[in-house]
Amino acid sequence: MNGNPAQYLPRISNRGLEKIALENGLVFEKNGAFHSYLEFDQIVGYDNGIATRWIRSELTSGKTMHGHPVNLRNVTKVFG
């Protein structure tokens, strides 16, 4: 990829996946924001050069949604 720490594949609808993750993923609250992790059935992007099927989605202030691909190593850091 182009050196960005995390980026979706060009054909991926990131907003669609982030919404699905918030609705169906492993959700927890942190500092007033909701964070959700979800694994998809295909590679959705890269995190630090590692292809991944996982994303982290975040909802802040009850209305602002954003997220990014996250590799399994970073997911396991969150859930130990």
Rosetta constraint file for C-alpha pairs under 8 A:
AtomPair CA 1 CA 46 HARMONIC 7.63 0.50
AtomPair CA 1 CA 49 HARMONIC 6.84 0.50
AtomPair CA 3 CA 48 HARMONIC 7.73 0.50
AtomPair CA 3 CA 49 HARMONIC 7.75 0.50
AtomPair CA 4 CA 48 HARMONIC 7.16 0.50
AtomPair CA 5 CA 46 HARMONIC 7.81 0.50
AtomPair CA 5 CA 47 HARMONIC 5.59 0.50
AtomPair CA 5 CA 48 HARMONIC 4.53 0.50
AtomPair CA 5 CA 49 HARMONIC 7.30 0.50
AtomPair CA 6 CA 45 HARMONIC 7.39 0.50
AtomPair CA 6 CA 46 HARMONIC 5.47 0.50
AtomPair CA 6 CA 47 HARMONIC 4.17 0.50
AtomPair CA 6 CA 48 HARMONIC 5.93 0.50
AtomPair CA 6 CA 49 HARMONIC 7.80 0.50
AtomPair CA 6 CA 68 HARMONIC 6.19 0.50
AtomPair CA 6 CA 69 HARMONIC 5.80 0.50
AtomPair CA 6 CA 70 HARMONIC 7.02 0.50
AtomPair CA 7 CA 45 HARMONIC 5.63 0.50
AtomPair CA 7 CA 46 HARMONIC 5.52 0.50
AtomPair CA 7 CA 47 HARMONIC 6.64 0.50
AtomPair CA 7 CA 68 HARMONIC 6.44 0.50
AtomPair CA 7 CA 69 HARMONIC 6.24 0.50
AtomPair CA 8 CA 12 HARMONIC 6.37 0.50
AtomPair CA 8 CA 14 HARMONIC 6.88 0.50
AtomPair CA 8 CA 44 HARMONIC 5.81 0.50
AtomPair CA 8 CA 45 HARMONIC 4.04 0.50
AtomPair CA 8 CA 46 HARMONIC 6.44 0.50
AtomPair CA 8 CA 68 HARMONIC 6.99 0.50
AtomPair CA 8 CA 69 HARMONIC 6.33 0.50
AtomPair CA 9 CA 44 HARMONIC 5.80 0.50
AtomPair CA 9 CA 45 HARMONIC 4.75 0.50
AtomPair CA 9 CA 46 HARMONIC 7.59 0.50
AtomPair CA 12 CA 44 HARMONIC 6.57 0.50
AtomPair CA 13 CA 17 HARMONIC 6.41 0.50
AtomPair CA 14 CA 18 HARMONIC 6.02 0.50
AtomPair CA 14 CA 67 HARMONIC 7.83 0.50
AtomPair CA 14 CA 68 HARMONIC 7.83 0.50
AtomPair CA 15 CA 19 HARMONIC 6.17 0.50
AtomPair CA 15 CA 66 HARMONIC 7.45 0.50
AtomPair CA 16 CA 20 HARMONIC 6.31 0.50
AtomPair CA 17 CA 21 HARMONIC 6.09 0.50
AtomPair CA 17 CA 55 HARMONIC 8.00 0.50
AtomPair CA 18 CA 22 HARMONIC 6.28 0.50
AtomPair CA 18 CA 55 HARMONIC 7.48 0.50
AtomPair CA 18 CA 56 HARMONIC 7.46 0.50
AtomPair CA 18 CA 57 HARMONIC 5.14 0.50
AtomPair CA 18 CA 58 HARMONIC 7.82 0.50
AtomPair CA 18 CA 65 HARMONIC 7.42 0.50
AtomPair CA 18 CA 66 HARMONIC 6.78 0.50
AtomPair CA 18 CA 67 HARMONIC 6.18 0.50
AtomPair CA 19 CA 23 HARMONIC 6.27 0.50
AtomPair CA 19 CA 57 HARMONIC 7.63 0.50
AtomPair CA 19 CA 65 HARMONIC 7.85 0.50
AtomPair CA 20 CA 24 HARMONIC 5.93 0.50
AtomPair CA 20 CA 25 HARMONIC 7.55 0.50
AtomPair CA 21 CA 25 HARMONIC 4.71 0.50
AtomPair CA 21 CA 26 HARMONIC 7.94 0.50
AtomPair CA 21 CA 36 HARMONIC 5.99 0.50
AtomPair CA 21 CA 37 HARMONIC 6.27 0.50
AtomPair CA 21 CA 38 HARMONIC 5.35 0.50
AtomPair CA 21 CA 55 HARMONIC 7.49 0.50
AtomPair CA 21 CA 56 HARMONIC 7.46 0.50
AtomPair CA 21 CA 57 HARMONIC 6.25 0.50
AtomPair CA 22 CA 27 HARMONIC 7.01 0.50
AtomPair CA 22 CA 35 HARMONIC 7.50 0.50
AtomPair CA 22 CA 36 HARMONIC 5.45 0.50
AtomPair CA 22 CA 37 HARMONIC 7.81 0.50
AtomPair CA 22 CA 57 HARMONIC 6.31 0.50
AtomPair CA 22 CA 58 HARMONIC 7.39 0.50
AtomPair CA 22 CA 59 HARMONIC 7.77 0.50
AtomPair CA 24 CA 38 HARMONIC 7.35 0.50
AtomPair CA 25 CA 36 HARMONIC 5.38 0.50
AtomPair CA 25 CA 37 HARMONIC 5.21 0.50
AtomPair CA 25 CA 38 HARMONIC 4.64 0.50
AtomPair CA 25 CA 39 HARMONIC 7.99 0.50
AtomPair CA 26 CA 36 HARMONIC 5.19 0.50
AtomPair CA 26 CA 37 HARMONIC 5.18 0.50
AtomPair CA 26 CA 38 HARMONIC 6.47 0.50
AtomPair CA 27 CA 34 HARMONIC 6.61 0.50
AtomPair CA 27 CA 35 HARMONIC 5.50 0.50
AtomPair CA 27 CA 36 HARMONIC 4.20 0.50
AtomPair CA 27 CA 37 HARMONIC 6.68 0.50
AtomPair CA 28 CA 34 HARMONIC 5.74 0.50
AtomPair CA 28 CA 35 HARMONIC 5.46 0.50
AtomPair CA 28 CA 36 HARMONIC 6.52 0.50
AtomPair CA 29 CA 33 HARMONIC 5.58 0.50
AtomPair CA 29 CA 34 HARMONIC 4.51 0.50
AtomPair CA 29 CA 35 HARMONIC 6.11 0.50
AtomPair CA 30 CA 34 HARMONIC 6.34 0.50
AtomPair CA 30 CA 35 HARMONIC 7.10 0.50
AtomPair CA 32 CA 60 HARMONIC 7.09 0.50
AtomPair CA 32 CA 61 HARMONIC 7.54 0.50
AtomPair CA 33 CA 58 HARMONIC 6.72 0.50
AtomPair CA 33 CA 59 HARMONIC 5.67 0.50
AtomPair CA 33 CA 60 HARMONIC 4.63 0.50
AtomPair CA 33 CA 61 HARMONIC 6.85 0.50
AtomPair CA 33 CA 62 HARMONIC 7.85 0.50
AtomPair CA 34 CA 58 HARMONIC 5.50 0.50
AtomPair CA 34 CA 59 HARMONIC 5.11 0.50
AtomPair CA 34 CA 60 HARMONIC 6.59 0.50
AtomPair CA 35 CA 56 HARMONIC 6.83 0.50
AtomPair CA 35 CA 57 HARMONIC 5.73 0.50
AtomPair CA 35 CA 58 HARMONIC 4.48 0.50
AtomPair CA 35 CA 59 HARMONIC 6.62 0.50
AtomPair CA 36 CA 56 HARMONIC 5.56 0.50
AtomPair CA 36 CA 57 HARMONIC 5.12 0.50
AtomPair CA 36 CA 58 HARMONIC 6.29 0.50
AtomPair CA 37 CA 54 HARMONIC 6.88 0.50
AtomPair CA 37 CA 55 HARMONIC 5.73 0.50
AtomPair CA 37 CA 56 HARMONIC 4.62 0.50
AtomPair CA 37 CA 57 HARMONIC 6.45 0.50
AtomPair CA 37 CA 75 HARMONIC 7.62 0.50
AtomPair CA 38 CA 54 HARMONIC 5.55 0.50
AtomPair CA 38 CA 55 HARMONIC 5.73 0.50
AtomPair CA 38 CA 56 HARMONIC 6.86 0.50
AtomPair CA 39 CA 53 HARMONIC 5.39 0.50
AtomPair CA 39 CA 54 HARMONIC 4.23 0.50
AtomPair CA 39 CA 55 HARMONIC 6.64 0.50
AtomPair CA 40 CA 44 HARMONIC 7.58 0.50
AtomPair CA 40 CA 53 HARMONIC 5.15 0.50
AtomPair CA 40 CA 54 HARMONIC 6.16 0.50
AtomPair CA 41 CA 53 HARMONIC 6.63 0.50
AtomPair CA 42 CA 53 HARMONIC 5.57 0.50
AtomPair CA 43 CA 51 HARMONIC 6.47 0.50
AtomPair CA 43 CA 52 HARMONIC 5.23 0.50
AtomPair CA 43 CA 53 HARMONIC 4.32 0.50
AtomPair CA 43 CA 54 HARMONIC 7.87 0.50
AtomPair CA 44 CA 51 HARMONIC 7.78 0.50
AtomPair CA 44 CA 52 HARMONIC 6.26 0.50
AtomPair CA 44 CA 53 HARMONIC 5.33 0.50
AtomPair CA 44 CA 54 HARMONIC 7.34 0.50
AtomPair CA 44 CA 55 HARMONIC 7.94 0.50
AtomPair CA 44 CA 69 HARMONIC 6.92 0.50
AtomPair CA 45 CA 51 HARMONIC 5.87 0.50
AtomPair CA 45 CA 52 HARMONIC 5.75 0.50
AtomPair CA 45 CA 53 HARMONIC 7.07 0.50
AtomPair CA 45 CA 69 HARMONIC 5.68 0.50
AtomPair CA 46 CA 50 HARMONIC 5.16 0.50
AtomPair CA 46 CA 51 HARMONIC 4.44 0.50
AtomPair CA 46 CA 52 HARMONIC 5.66 0.50
AtomPair CA 46 CA 69 HARMONIC 6.07 0.50
AtomPair CA 46 CA 70 HARMONIC 7.19 0.50
AtomPair CA 46 CA 71 HARMONIC 7.33 0.50
AtomPair CA 47 CA 51 HARMONIC 6.61 0.50
AtomPair CA 47 CA 52 HARMONIC 6.97 0.50
AtomPair CA 47 CA 69 HARMONIC 5.87 0.50
AtomPair CA 47 CA 70 HARMONIC 5.28 0.50
AtomPair CA 47 CA 71 HARMONIC 5.56 0.50
AtomPair CA 50 CA 71 HARMONIC 6.48 0.50
AtomPair CA 51 CA 71 HARMONIC 7.09 0.50
AtomPair CA 52 CA 69 HARMONIC 6.75 0.50
AtomPair CA 52 CA 70 HARMONIC 6.55 0.50
AtomPair CA 52 CA 71 HARMONIC 5.21 0.50
AtomPair CA 52 CA 72 HARMONIC 7.14 0.50
AtomPair CA 53 CA 69 HARMONIC 7.48 0.50
AtomPair CA 53 CA 70 HARMONIC 7.93 0.50
AtomPair CA 53 CA 71 HARMONIC 7.57 0.50
AtomPair CA 54 CA 69 HARMONIC 5.82 0.50
AtomPair CA 54 CA 70 HARMONIC 5.48 0.50
AtomPair CA 54 CA 71 HARMONIC 6.29 0.50
AtomPair CA 54 CA 72 HARMONIC 6.94 0.50
AtomPair CA 55 CA 67 HARMONIC 6.94 0.50
AtomPair CA 55 CA 68 HARMONIC 5.55 0.50
AtomPair CA 55 CA 69 HARMONIC 4.15 0.50
AtomPair CA 55 CA 70 HARMONIC 5.11 0.50
AtomPair CA 55 CA 71 HARMONIC 7.92 0.50
AtomPair CA 56 CA 67 HARMONIC 5.32 0.50
AtomPair CA 56 CA 68 HARMONIC 5.61 0.50
AtomPair CA 56 CA 69 HARMONIC 6.26 0.50
AtomPair CA 56 CA 70 HARMONIC 6.26 0.50
AtomPair CA 57 CA 65 HARMONIC 7.10 0.50
AtomPair CA 57 CA 66 HARMONIC 5.76 0.50
AtomPair CA 57 CA 67 HARMONIC 4.08 0.50
AtomPair CA 57 CA 68 HARMONIC 6.67 0.50
AtomPair CA 58 CA 64 HARMONIC 7.97 0.50
AtomPair CA 58 CA 65 HARMONIC 5.60 0.50
AtomPair CA 58 CA 66 HARMONIC 5.44 0.50
AtomPair CA 58 CA 67 HARMONIC 5.76 0.50
AtomPair CA 59 CA 63 HARMONIC 6.43 0.50
AtomPair CA 59 CA 64 HARMONIC 5.50 0.50
AtomPair CA 59 CA 65 HARMONIC 4.55 0.50
AtomPair CA 59 CA 66 HARMONIC 6.76 0.50
AtomPair CA 60 CA 64 HARMONIC 5.16 0.50
AtomPair CA 60 CA 65 HARMONIC 6.55 0.50
AtomPair CA 70 CA 74 HARMONIC 6.44 0.50
AtomPair CA 70 CA 75 HARMONIC 6.84 0.50
AtomPair CA 71 CA 75 HARMONIC 6.49 0.50
AtomPair CA 72 CA 76 HARMONIC 6.17 0.50
AtomPair CA 73 CA 77 HARMONIC 6.48 0.50
AtomPair CA 74 CA 78 HARMONIC 6.69 0.50
AtomPair CA 75 CA 79 HARMONIC 6.48 0.50
AtomPair CA 76 CA 80 HARMONIC 5.06 0.50
